[in-house]
Amino acid sequence: MKMFVPLLALLAVPAAAQNAQVYYASNAWPVQVSGQACSMANAMPGEASNPLTLAYDARSGEVSLSVETTDIVSGLADTGTLDLAIVLLDNGKTKHDDGWGWRSFGYTRQGDVTRFTAHFAGERNVRQLLTDLSSSKHIGLLYRGEVIASTELASIAPSIDKLRECARQTIAAG
């Protein structure tokens, strides 16, 4: 069963990442590697958590954060960009951390599901994003003051450590 759950997570990641190999098997946040990119996704998002994927491209030093949701108004085009607020809950000693502010998220819609993706570049931004996610209990995306996606980050810290390790190894293997 332990190996089955991480393999199910591969089905939740985009088709390009489905050729990935399991780098770190985890029941909650498995890490995969494909070429120079490492990625992780919550294996069982469930009712209280939206599917969330982090992809770390070692070559560019960029992290992409993607969240899927059905909780958005239907007036959106099939593709586009939206500014969404990122809020972290219980980030260390900070109960409500909105320090990431508003970010431009590209989105695509398929039926009722909308996938939002933001990119974080630069060593400092990437390091801070991964640190904040590791030390938080929840991440939420807000649109017009309303929560449209919320993901529980329980047990994410070990997988983020492995994601960083995977990125370093892909650079070294170069």
Protein Blocks (a to p, Z undefined) as FASTA:
>chain_A
ZZmmmmmmmmmpcfklmmpccfbdcfklccddehjbccdddfblojmlccddddddfkno
pacdddddfbbcfkbcfbdcdddddddehehjbfbacklmpaddddddehjbccddddde
hjklmmmmmmmmmmpcbdcddeehiafbdcdfehklmmmmmmmmmmmmmmmnZZ
